[in-house]
Amino acid sequence: MTDTSAMAGRQRVTRSKRSAAWGAVVGVVVVAALFSLPYLVYANVTGVLVNLFILVSLATMWNLLAGYAGLISVGQQAYIGVGAYAVFVLAGDGISPFLAIPLAALISALVGLPASFLLLRLRREYFAIATWVVAEAFQLIVVRFDSLGGGAGAPLPGMVGLDPALRQAFTYWAALAVAVATLLGTYLLLRSRLGLDLTAMRDNEVGARSVGVRVGQAKRIVFLVAAAGAGAAGAVLVISQLFVQPTAVFTVQWSAYMIFVALIGGLGSIEGPIVGTVIFFFLQQTLADRGAWYLIVLGAVAVLMAMWVPRGLWGLISDRFGIRLFPVGYWLHGMNPPATGPGPKTESPQA
């Protein structure tokens, strides 16, 4: 009895295998360095980074849906389009497109609320197909309004007279802010009680329900958060392109990008979409002029990763070195009972 108590007294639970303070410091330094880039590099560099930040935001939201709530969506482009057109409408009413970004995120969540009551009644492939149908329905509705540019699209109002260099810098900072907000929001959400519910759902939904987890409520919250994040990314997208067109913002290609990035980076981790996006942009910049070979290589990489590295590259790195930049799980540190002498400390990750 004494031995058991002594062993229990030596056990402790932490969020990370090592202190996470260094990760926070590095994160602040990286964000500060990225913030200063418009003063240091040319606009073509910040233009590429804007697209990278948009994809990080989208992949983070898709990963939150699929990696934690088990909701495989191929229709997140619905809320990209809603966010883009929300900025278009608000800018036409005299609101600065940059100030309209948070409003676009809110509108996307509000639009997603009634859709969630229909979609969340479905499971697995039925849910995935239904999300695609909703996105197509949104596109068909938009093209019927001439005031929104119809099928041909329309230029974004509210940007006339703004210096191009200043506009590019503001767009870059807006994209960076959205990326940081989605990553930080996901991190805080997964550190909350809801994060524990999502982890339980990911491991065993039936078991989670049996111990009192409100599965339906948790999925709806995650669905709305993902819709808001996609809407904010869509708002930045239309600002960066200065033009909104239904076939560009509602295309299923956005979902294909999100899925590819999450798979190769690591599904079910915050770091995975960041790693996956960097690899995706490297392949894109390297192979974009190779024609069909570009798509063949992307497909081959996705298949090989799914077969041989199912947890993605970040899962491989995390397992090998025990690194967690965003510690949202738990590590159990324990000692062998004193009766057998002081044994080696064991650490087991608890997702």
Secondary structure as GFF3:
##gff-version 3
##sequence-region A 1 351
A	DSSP	alpha_helix	2	10	.	.	.	ID=ss1
A	DSSP	beta_strand	12	14	.	.	.	ID=ss2
A	DSSP	alpha_helix	21	35	.	.	.	ID=ss3
A	DSSP	three_ten_helix	37	39	.	.	.	ID=ss4
A	DSSP	alpha_helix	43	63	.	.	.	ID=ss5
A	DSSP	pi_helix	64	68	.	.	.	ID=ss6
A	DSSP	alpha_helix	69	69	.	.	.	ID=ss7
A	DSSP	alpha_helix	77	92	.	.	.	ID=ss8
A	DSSP	alpha_helix	100	119	.	.	.	ID=ss9
A	DSSP	alpha_helix	124	142	.	.	.	ID=ss10
A	DSSP	three_ten_helix	146	148	.	.	.	ID=ss11
A	DSSP	beta_strand	154	155	.	.	.	ID=ss12
A	DSSP	alpha_helix	164	191	.	.	.	ID=ss13
A	DSSP	alpha_helix	193	203	.	.	.	ID=ss14
A	DSSP	alpha_helix	205	210	.	.	.	ID=ss15
A	DSSP	alpha_helix	215	241	.	.	.	ID=ss16
A	DSSP	beta_strand	243	244	.	.	.	ID=ss17
A	DSSP	alpha_helix	246	249	.	.	.	ID=ss18
A	DSSP	alpha_helix	253	265	.	.	.	ID=ss19
A	DSSP	alpha_helix	271	287	.	.	.	ID=ss20
A	DSSP	three_ten_helix	288	290	.	.	.	ID=ss21
A	DSSP	alpha_helix	292	308	.	.	.	ID=ss22
A	DSSP	alpha_helix	312	321	.	.	.	ID=ss23
A	DSSP	beta_strand	330	334	.	.	.	ID=ss24
A	DSSP	three_ten_helix	338	340	.	.	.	ID=ss25
A	DSSP	beta_strand	346	350	.	.	.	ID=ss26
###
